């Protein structure tokens, strides 16, 4: 990995992909023929760590792919997911990350602070941080938050796009605006305060705009969107407006750029036939609004259709070379790769 740019990534869904497999931990450590992320491909691509999401899907899945191929869509969101239905799968996915750590025999580490992330990277281990995408597994009284925190949870998105007890998310809509519906509930506001107290980073990526501004008003931590893009480039409801980006900048937070092609392409289409120039357009815009110290990557590996030129974690060097050819110098590449994430994690999780 000596010649590769080290990359810490803000979001992946590999725990969801491997959830329910008897050999899930071994499959991650030894590698799989399917999917986009495992330990061998992380090493091949220079991926040194990232936020590993616990995401509980709705019963029956979420049928969005066909409609999002066209470039104009408004996908109905699933119904709210009861805590009783979310708790078991969430525990199972968190357990899977613990088992991956054990099975790896030191090659994978669950990290609970920025110092632990730095130490893991220094010794050549994959530095993983447990993240929750949508807080359905936590009841409004928040008792389970303490248990997940003890297991390593250091980042949480109060909602995935479907509504829950804590707030409302953005729909999968193109063209569309994130300014849709009410924001955080009273329980959501209490969740923000509890996360600030525990040192759990709050992820804004799936919150609607009202919820975003609720968090901005309530939180004493930098504002962070782990896997979001620029609405000014691609008018998806999932992307962040310039006003939101300016608020993130003013809080000294950051944005991890999402590789999902439907959030990258100016026509909103979901297709692997998406050139790396589309990624660079978003990076340029994010850097112009946020500055060089507040942008990184939030790939959405194993949770999205990404450009074929990247393909998987092993393809990250292709993106890095495109960034070099675009004029990004080595100090900027190091910031985008790891330094910006480590900076903001030091300020949010300690």
C-alpha positions as CSV (number, residue, x, y, z in Angstrom):
1,X,0.0,0.0,0.0
2,X,3.1,2.2,0.1
3,X,2.5,3.8,-3.3
4,X,-1.2,4.2,-2.8
5,X,-3.0,7.3,-1.5
6,X,-4.4,6.3,1.9
7,X,-8.1,6.9,2.0
8,X,-10.5,7.0,4.9
9,X,-14.1,6.6,3.7
10,X,-17.2,8.2,5.3
11,X,-19.8,5.5,4.4
12,X,-20.2,1.9,3.2
13,X,-22.9,-0.7,3.5
14,X,-20.8,-3.9,3.5
15,X,-22.4,-5.0,6.8
16,X,-25.8,-5.0,5.1
17,X,-24.4,-7.0,2.2
18,X,-22.9,-9.7,4.4
19,X,-25.7,-9.7,7.1
20,X,-27.3,-13.1,7.4
21,X,-24.4,-15.0,5.9
22,X,-23.0,-17.7,8.1
23,X,-19.6,-17.0,6.7
24,X,-20.0,-13.2,6.7
25,X,-16.9,-12.4,8.8
26,X,-14.7,-14.8,7.0
27,X,-16.0,-13.6,3.6
28,X,-15.0,-10.0,4.5
29,X,-11.5,-10.9,5.7
30,X,-10.7,-13.4,2.9
31,X,-12.6,-11.6,0.1
32,X,-15.8,-12.1,-1.9
33,X,-16.6,-12.4,-5.6
34,X,-19.5,-10.1,-5.3
35,X,-20.0,-6.6,-3.9
36,X,-17.7,-3.7,-3.8
37,X,-15.8,-3.9,-0.5
38,X,-13.9,-6.5,1.5
39,X,-10.4,-6.5,3.2
40,X,-8.4,-7.6,0.1
41,X,-10.0,-5.0,-2.1
42,X,-9.5,-2.3,0.6
43,X,-5.8,-3.1,0.7
44,X,-5.6,-3.1,-3.1
45,X,-7.2,0.3,-3.4
46,X,-5.5,2.1,-0.5
47,X,-8.6,2.2,1.7
48,X,-7.2,2.4,5.3
49,X,-10.5,2.8,7.1
50,X,-14.0,4.1,7.2
51,X,-17.4,4.4,8.8
52,X,-19.2,1.0,8.5
53,X,-23.0,1.5,8.5
54,X,-25.7,-0.5,10.3
55,X,-28.7,0.0,8.0
56,X,-31.9,-2.0,8.5
57,X,-33.8,-2.3,5.2
58,X,-37.6,-2.2,5.1
59,X,-39.5,-5.5,4.8
60,X,-39.6,-6.5,1.1
61,X,-36.8,-4.1,0.2
62,X,-37.0,-0.8,-1.5
63,X,-37.7,-1.0,-5.3
64,X,-36.1,2.1,-6.7
65,X,-33.6,1.0,-9.3
66,X,-35.7,0.8,-12.4
67,X,-37.3,4.2,-11.9
68,X,-34.0,5.9,-11.2
69,X,-32.6,4.8,-14.5
70,X,-34.6,7.4,-16.4
71,X,-33.3,10.5,-14.8
72,X,-36.7,11.8,-13.6
73,X,-38.3,10.0,-10.7
74,X,-40.1,10.4,-7.4
75,X,-39.8,7.1,-5.5
76,X,-42.3,6.5,-2.7
77,X,-40.6,6.0,0.6
78,X,-41.2,2.8,2.7
79,X,-43.4,3.0,5.8
80,X,-41.7,3.7,9.2
81,X,-39.9,0.7,10.6
82,X,-40.9,-0.3,14.2
83,X,-38.2,-0.5,16.8
84,X,-39.1,-4.2,17.4
85,X,-38.4,-5.0,13.8
86,X,-35.2,-2.9,13.6
87,X,-33.4,-3.9,16.8
88,X,-32.5,-7.5,15.9
89,X,-31.0,-6.8,12.5
90,X,-29.1,-3.8,13.9
91,X,-27.6,-5.9,16.7
92,X,-26.7,-8.6,14.1
93,X,-24.8,-6.1,11.9
94,X,-23.0,-4.6,14.8
95,X,-22.1,-8.1,15.9
96,X,-20.8,-8.9,12.4
97,X,-18.3,-6.0,12.7
98,X,-17.1,-7.4,16.0
99,X,-16.7,-10.8,14.5
100,X,-14.8,-9.4,11.6
101,X,-12.4,-7.8,14.0
102,X,-11.9,-11.1,15.8
103,X,-11.5,-13.2,12.7
104,X,-9.1,-10.8,11.1
105,X,-6.5,-11.4,13.9
106,X,-5.4,-7.8,14.0
107,X,-6.0,-6.8,10.4
108,X,-9.2,-5.0,11.2
109,X,-9.8,-2.8,14.2
110,X,-13.0,-1.2,15.6
111,X,-11.9,2.3,16.6
112,X,-13.7,4.5,19.2
113,X,-11.6,7.6,18.9
114,X,-9.5,9.5,16.3
115,X,-6.4,8.4,18.2
116,X,-7.4,4.7,17.8
117,X,-8.0,5.3,14.1
118,X,-4.5,6.8,13.7
119,X,-2.9,4.0,15.6
120,X,-4.7,1.3,13.6
121,X,-3.7,2.9,10.3
122,X,-0.1,3.3,11.5
123,X,0.1,-0.5,12.2
124,X,-1.5,-1.4,8.9
125,X,-4.9,-2.4,10.2
126,X,-8.2,-1.4,8.6
127,X,-9.6,1.3,10.9
128,X,-13.4,0.8,11.2
129,X,-15.9,3.0,13.0
130,X,-19.4,1.7,13.7
131,X,-22.0,4.0,12.2
132,X,-25.8,3.8,12.2
133,X,-27.8,4.9,9.2
134,X,-31.3,5.6,10.6
135,X,-31.9,5.3,14.3
136,X,-34.9,2.9,14.1
137,X,-33.2,0.4,16.4
138,X,-33.1,3.0,19.2
139,X,-36.3,3.8,21.1
140,X,-37.2,7.5,21.7
141,X,-36.2,7.1,25.4
142,X,-32.7,6.4,24.1
143,X,-31.7,3.5,26.4
144,X,-30.3,1.4,23.5
145,X,-28.1,4.4,22.5
146,X,-25.8,3.7,25.5
147,X,-25.5,0.0,24.6
148,X,-24.6,0.7,21.0
149,X,-22.2,3.3,22.1
150,X,-20.5,0.8,24.4
151,X,-20.3,-1.6,21.4
152,X,-18.4,1.2,19.4
153,X,-21.1,3.3,17.8
154,X,-19.5,6.7,17.1
155,X,-21.6,8.1,14.3
156,X,-25.3,8.1,13.6
157,X,-27.7,9.4,11.0
158,X,-31.0,10.1,12.9
159,X,-32.9,9.0,9.8
160,X,-32.5,7.2,6.6
161,X,-34.9,8.7,4.1
162,X,-38.0,7.0,5.5
163,X,-39.6,8.9,8.5
164,X,-39.0,7.6,12.0
165,X,-39.5,8.6,15.6
166,X,-36.6,11.1,15.4
167,X,-37.4,13.0,12.2
168,X,-38.0,13.1,8.5
169,X,-35.7,12.3,5.6
170,X,-35.4,13.4,2.0
171,X,-37.1,11.3,-0.7
172,X,-35.3,9.8,-3.7
173,X,-36.5,12.5,-6.1
174,X,-35.0,14.1,-9.2
175,X,-35.2,16.8,-9.8
176,X,-36.1,17.7,-6.3
177,X,-35.3,19.9,-3.3
178,X,-34.3,18.8,0.3
179,X,-36.7,21.4,1.6
180,X,-39.5,18.9,2.1
181,X,-41.7,18.4,5.2
182,X,-41.0,18.8,8.9
183,X,-37.7,18.3,10.6
184,X,-36.7,16.7,13.9
185,X,-39.2,15.6,16.4
186,X,-38.8,16.3,20.1
187,X,-37.2,12.9,20.4
188,X,-34.8,13.8,17.5
189,X,-33.7,16.9,19.3
190,X,-33.1,14.8,22.5
191,X,-31.0,12.4,20.3
192,X,-28.8,15.3,19.1
193,X,-28.2,16.4,22.7
194,X,-27.4,12.8,23.8
195,X,-25.0,12.3,20.9
196,X,-23.2,15.5,21.7
197,X,-22.8,14.4,25.3
198,X,-21.5,10.9,24.3
199,X,-19.2,12.0,21.5
200,X,-21.3,10.4,18.7
201,X,-21.0,12.3,15.4
202,X,-24.3,13.2,13.8
203,X,-24.7,12.5,10.1
204,X,-26.9,14.9,8.1
205,X,-26.8,13.0,4.8
206,X,-30.4,11.7,4.7
207,X,-32.1,14.4,6.8
208,X,-34.4,16.9,5.0
209,X,-33.5,20.5,5.1
210,X,-35.7,21.4,8.1
211,X,-34.0,18.6,10.1
212,X,-30.6,19.9,8.9
213,X,-31.3,23.3,10.3
214,X,-32.6,21.8,13.5
215,X,-29.3,20.0,14.0
216,X,-27.4,23.2,13.1
217,X,-29.2,25.1,15.7
218,X,-28.9,22.5,18.5
219,X,-25.6,20.7,18.1
220,X,-22.4,22.0,19.6
221,X,-20.3,19.8,17.2
222,X,-19.2,20.4,13.6
223,X,-21.9,19.7,11.0
224,X,-21.0,16.5,8.9
225,X,-22.7,14.8,6.0
226,X,-20.9,11.5,5.5
227,X,-22.1,10.7,2.0
228,X,-23.7,13.6,0.1
229,X,-23.1,15.7,-3.0
230,X,-23.7,19.2,-4.3
231,X,-27.3,20.2,-5.3
232,X,-26.0,23.0,-7.5
233,X,-24.4,20.3,-9.7
234,X,-27.0,17.6,-9.5
235,X,-30.5,18.7,-8.5
236,X,-31.3,15.6,-6.4
237,X,-33.3,15.9,-3.2
238,X,-30.5,13.9,-1.6
239,X,-27.8,16.5,-2.3
240,X,-26.9,19.6,-0.3
241,X,-27.7,23.1,-1.3
242,X,-25.1,25.8,-1.3
243,X,-26.7,27.3,1.8
244,X,-26.3,24.0,3.6
245,X,-22.7,23.7,2.4
246,X,-21.9,27.2,3.7
247,X,-23.4,26.2,7.2
248,X,-21.2,23.1,7.2
249,X,-18.2,25.3,6.3
250,X,-19.0,27.8,9.0
251,X,-19.2,25.0,11.6
252,X,-15.8,23.7,10.5
253,X,-17.4,20.4,9.5
254,X,-17.1,18.4,6.3
255,X,-18.8,16.5,3.5
256,X,-17.9,13.0,2.2
257,X,-18.5,12.8,-1.5
258,X,-21.0,10.0,-2.5
259,X,-20.1,7.8,-5.5
260,X,-23.7,6.9,-6.2
261,X,-24.1,7.8,-9.9
262,X,-27.7,9.2,-9.5
263,X,-26.4,11.8,-7.1
264,X,-23.4,12.6,-9.4
265,X,-24.8,12.9,-12.8
266,X,-26.3,16.2,-13.9
267,X,-29.2,14.2,-15.5
268,X,-29.8,12.3,-12.3
269,X,-29.6,8.8,-14.0
270,X,-28.4,5.8,-12.1
271,X,-25.9,4.0,-14.5
272,X,-22.4,2.7,-14.2
273,X,-21.6,4.4,-17.5
274,X,-20.7,7.6,-15.6
275,X,-17.3,9.2,-16.3
276,X,-15.0,10.3,-13.5
277,X,-15.4,13.9,-14.7
278,X,-18.8,13.8,-12.9
279,X,-17.0,13.1,-9.6
280,X,-14.5,15.9,-10.2
281,X,-17.3,18.4,-10.9
282,X,-18.8,17.7,-7.5
283,X,-15.4,17.8,-5.8
284,X,-14.6,21.1,-7.4
285,X,-17.9,22.6,-6.2
286,X,-17.6,21.2,-2.7
287,X,-14.0,22.5,-2.4
288,X,-15.1,25.9,-3.7
289,X,-17.8,26.2,-1.0
290,X,-16.3,24.3,1.9
291,X,-12.5,24.8,1.4
292,X,-9.8,22.2,1.0
293,X,-10.0,21.1,4.7
294,X,-13.6,20.1,4.7
295,X,-14.1,17.6,1.9
296,X,-13.4,13.9,1.7
297,X,-15.0,10.7,0.4
298,X,-18.2,8.9,1.4
299,X,-18.3,6.2,-1.2
300,X,-21.5,4.3,-0.4
301,X,-19.7,1.1,-1.3
302,X,-22.1,-1.8,-1.3
303,X,-25.0,0.6,-1.1
304,X,-25.1,2.2,-4.5
305,X,-24.4,1.9,-8.2
306,X,-21.0,3.6,-8.7
307,X,-19.0,4.5,-11.8
308,X,-17.6,1.5,-13.6
309,X,-14.2,3.2,-13.7
310,X,-14.1,2.8,-9.9
311,X,-16.1,-0.4,-9.7
312,X,-15.1,-1.3,-6.1
313,X,-12.7,-0.3,-3.3
314,X,-9.9,-1.8,-5.5
315,X,-10.6,0.9,-8.1
316,X,-9.9,3.9,-5.9
317,X,-6.5,4.5,-7.5
318,X,-8.2,5.2,-10.8
319,X,-10.1,8.1,-9.2
320,X,-6.9,9.4,-7.5
321,X,-5.1,9.4,-10.9
322,X,-8.0,11.3,-12.4
323,X,-7.8,13.9,-9.6
324,X,-4.0,14.3,-10.2
325,X,-4.6,14.8,-13.9
326,X,-7.3,17.3,-13.0
327,X,-4.7,19.4,-11.2
328,X,-5.1,18.3,-7.5
329,X,-1.6,18.4,-5.9
330,X,-0.3,15.9,-3.4
331,X,-1.1,18.0,-0.2
332,X,-4.7,18.4,-1.4
333,X,-4.9,14.7,-2.2
334,X,-3.7,13.8,1.3
335,X,-6.3,16.1,2.8
336,X,-9.1,14.6,0.8
337,X,-7.9,11.1,1.4
338,X,-7.5,10.9,5.1
339,X,-6.5,14.1,6.9
340,X,-9.9,15.9,6.7
341,X,-11.8,13.0,8.1
342,X,-9.3,12.6,10.9
343,X,-9.5,16.3,11.7
344,X,-13.3,16.3,12.0
345,X,-13.5,13.0,13.8
346,X,-11.1,14.4,16.5
347,X,-13.6,17.2,16.9
348,X,-16.7,15.0,17.1
349,X,-15.8,11.7,18.6
350,X,-12.6,12.7,20.4
